Amino acid sequence: MNITISIDELSQVLEPMIRKVIREELNNKNLTLSPESQLYSDMQTLLQRKNTNDIQLKSHAEVWD
């Protein structure tokens, strides 16, 4: 069985789940990323993009409120 959904619909489903996972991880104050992990690599990429103004990051209020 195949289901077709739009990008907007997918975003509406994934965004709350991703936010929940991030909140749960951030509540664990001992979060440590291994330099070999994919998340570490992704964070490095985001930092590089931020430093070259290639990405617009949202403020704390925009994300959590």
Protein Blocks (a to p, Z undefined) as FASTA:
>chain_A
ZZdddfklmmmmmmmmmmmmmmmmmmmmkbccdfkbmklmmmmmmmmmmmnopaccddfk
lmmZZ
